[in-house]
Amino acid sequence: MRFRRGELSTQQIVVLIIVILSFAVIIFFFFRLDLGGESEKQVCHDSVMRRASLIKTSGDTLGDAISLSCKRDYVCITKSGDCDLLDARKERVETKNETYKILAEEMTSCWWMFGEGRVDYIGKTESKENRCSVCSQISFDESIKDIPEFSSGTLDKDDFYEYLANTEYSSKETYLRYLFRTSDLESLKKVSVEGQIIEGSFGKLNLDEQYFISMGITTEINSGWKIVQGLAVGLGVISLAIPGVNVATSVLIFGVGGAAFITEKILEDQKVEIGAIVVEGEGVQNSFMAPTIVAPSNYSSLNCKSIETLS
């Protein structure tokens, strides 16, 4: 039987169907892999490196001439797949460790985007400044409480940091080592105040609240978080009062691998809550607040002069 011009043969129809299905599969994997999100992280990283390069070649005077193209990522962690934040990227989890992995990956992405503590993307200023970046805003769907370890409505950050210490980020190092340059978690939690050792805790997350994953950098000269002889003096960062311990206000407490912010909240058994870890720069004079999970209500305690990310 002869086909009239303009008609499709069976073979052509089959080929067309295969092409359409192949295109649909490609589109599916594009969104499944969140390549758009990855490209935004790359854009941010590239803008940080461009600014750092300009600062290095211009004598630290033109850093702000290049704006950072860094956007806050909105993430909803859910067991059921439901989320109240409509524009958030949904991350479905079934277990505690899957939840921890999402948080760990958001922290490592934040650290990588802003140069891993190896580049100065701020430069010198006339005054002491701490500049911060909110890389992610994290929310937890109600269904997350169906995971047994979260049934109380809280996430134990000490347990999460144990995960960071015992889980490989790469073949060379754990998450803890990559983020805080130490593998000694117990030493990070032991803080020294005028010669007295106090056991610290990273506290708990209330799963009904939202949180920022944030990091920060100090200006090179007279850095606000710079460690001096084991005690880092802050810039009105925290008002601290521990019964029986004579401590000045506005301090960061030194620990192996960095320093720890101490929040106003005193935990049970005289433990203090560690808000963030500060590490010295590699190859630069800046200090860096390594990525940390912080409630928006406590963000002002970090004493950030400005936020380097767009909401």
N, C-alpha and C positions, 0 to 999 in steps of 0.2 A: 504494500500500500504506500503510495507516494504522499509525503507531507507537503502541505501548502507552505509557501514562504511566510515566515512569522510564527509558525507553530514550533513548539519545543518537542524534541524527541525525548523518549524515556530516559536516555542516558544523560541528556542535558538537565532534565529535571532532577535526577539523582545527584548530579554534580552541584547543582544550585542548592539543594537541601544540605549537602555536606558543607558547602561554604558557609551557609547561614548558621548551621549548628556549630561549626568551628569558631565563627566570630562570637557567638553567644558564650562559648566556653572561655574564650580569651577575655571577654568582658567580665565574666564571673570571677576568674582568677585575679583580674586586675583589682577589683574591689575587695576580694577576699584577702589579698596580700597587702592591701592598704598602701599601694605604691604612691598614691597621692600624699599620704602622710609621711612616707619615707622621703619623698622629694622635698617636702617642707622642712624636714629636719636637715637635709643636705643644704638647702638654701640658707637656713640659719647658720649652720656650721661655716659655710663659705663666707657669709657676711662677717662673721666674727673673725675669721682668718684675714680677710681683706682689711678690716679695721686695725687688727694687730700689726699687720705689715706696714700700714701707713704710719702708725704710731712709732714703729721702730725706725722708719726711714725719715720721719719728719721732726724728730726730736721731741716726741710726746706732746705736740701742740695741736694736732689736727684730728685727734681720735673721733670727736663727735661730728666731724664733717661727713663721716659715713654712718648712716643709720643702720642699726641691726635689723635684718629681716627675719625676726624670730616671733613666732606666734604661739600663744598658749594652746595646748592640746587638751581637749575635754574628753575624759574617759569615764565610762560607767562600767563597773565590775558587777556582773550579774550571774546568777545560777540558772534562772529561768529564761533569760533572754529579754526580760522587760526592763525598761529604764524610764525614769521620770524626765531626765534630760534628753529632749528630743534630738538635739544636734550633737550629742556625745557619741564617741566611738564605743560601741558595745564590745566588751570582752567577756565571753562566757567561760565560766570555770565550774569545775565539779568538786575540787578538793582545796584544802588549805594551801598546799604547795603550789597549785596552779595560780591561786590568788597571789601568793608571795612572788611568783615569777613575774606576773604582770607589774607589780610594784617595783621589783628589782630592775626590770627592763626599762621602765620609765625613768628610774634614777640614773641608770647607766647612759641612756640616750641623752639626758640632760647634761651629764658630765662631758660626754663626747661633743655635743653641739657647741659647748662653750670652751673647748680647748683642753679639757682634762687637767686644768691647773698648770698648763705649760706656756700659755701666752697671755700677754698683757693687752687686753682690748679696751682699757680705760685710759691709761696714761696718767701723767702728773696733773694734779689740780692744786689750787691755792689752799684748799682745806682738806681735812681728813674726810674721806668718803667711803661708804660701803654701798656698792651697787649690786642689786639683786635681780634675779630672773625667775619668773614663774613659768616653768616648762610645761607643767600639766596641772589640771584641776581634776581631782579624783572624787567620784561619788560611788556609793555602794547601794545597789538595789536591795530591797527588803528580803528578796529570796536568798541573799548571801548568808542569812542567818540559818538557813536549812543545812549548811555545812556544820557538822557537830562542833568543831573548835570555835565557831563563831556564834553559837546558839545564844550566848549571853548578851550579844549585841556589841561586843568589843573585840578588837584584834590586839593581841599581845605583841608589842613591838620588840620586846626582848627576844621572844621566840622568832620573830621575823629576822632580827639581826643574827640569830643563830643560823638561820637559813642562809643569809648572806655569807656567813663565815664558812659554811660547809658545802656550798654549792658552787660549781665551776662556772665562771663567766666565760672563760676561754680555756684552751689547753694549758695556758701558762699561769692562770691565777683565778682566785675566787672573786665573787662579787665584792666581798669586803675588802680584799686586797686592791682591787681596781679602783674602788671609790675612795678608800681612806688610807691607802698605802701602808697597811699593816694587816697581819693575819691574826693578831693577838686581840681577840674581842674582849677578853676579861680585863686586859689592861686599859682598853678604851673606856670601860665602865668604872674603873677606879680613878677617882679624881682627887687631886691633892690641893688642899687649902691651907696655906701657911704651915706646911709640914704635916698636916693631919690628913689621913687617907679616908675618904668617904666613898661608900659604894653607891654608884649611880644606877639609874634605870632609864630605859628609853620610853617608859610609860605605855599607855594603851591608846588605841584609836576607838572613838565612839562611831560605830558604823552607821549611825543616823545622821552624821555630819559629813560635810565635804572637806577636802584637804588639798593643799598645794604641795606639789613637788618643786622645790626651789633650791637654787644655789646662789652664791654671791662671790664678789671679788672686791678687794680693797684697792684704793689708789696706792701707787708705789711708795710715795713719801709719807711718813708718819701714818702708816696704815692703821686703821681703827681696830683690826683684829690681830695685829702682829704679835707673835709670841716673844716675850722678853724674859729671859731667865726662868722659864717654866711657868710664868704667870702672864697672861695676856690681858692687858687693860683695855676695856671696851670704851665706847662712846655713849654712855647712858643706855647701854643695851638692856640690862636687867636690874631690877631692884631685888636684892637677895638678902634673905634673913634666915639663917639656920640657927636654931637654939643651941647654945653652948659652943658655937664656933664664931670666932671673931673674923668676919670677912667684910671687906669694903664693898660698897655697892658697885654695880657696873663692871663686873669682871667676867672673863672667860677662864675656865679652869683647865689646866694642862693635863693631857693624857698621852700615853704612848701613841705616836703617829699623828698627833694633832692636839687640839684643845676642844673643850666641850662647853657649850653654852649651858648655863644652869637657869631654869625657869623659876618663877616665884613659888610654884607649887612644890611643897615638900611631901614626898611620898611616905608611906608607912615605914616604920623601923628606921627612921632618919635617912632614908634614901632620898636622893635628889633626882629630878627628872632632867635628863640630858636632851636639850633641844636641838643641837646640831654639832657637827664636828668641823673644826677648822684645820686646814693643812697648809703648809708652806708651799709656795710655787716651785716648780722645777725649771730652772733656767731664767726665772724672772724674780723680781723682788716683792711681788704681791703675795698676799695671803688669800686663801680661797675658802669659802664656806662650801664644803662638799654637799652634794644633793641631799636634801632632808625632806621628810614629810611633816608639814606644819599646818595647823588649823588656821584659817584666815583670821580668827579672833586673836591669835597670838602673833600674827605676822609683824605687827609694829615693834615687838620685842627684838626683832632682828636688826632694828635701827638701819633700815635701808634708805639711803638718800633718794634713790630712784629705782624704778623697775624697768629692766631692759627688754622686756617682752611685751608684745601687743596682746590684748585680751580678745 
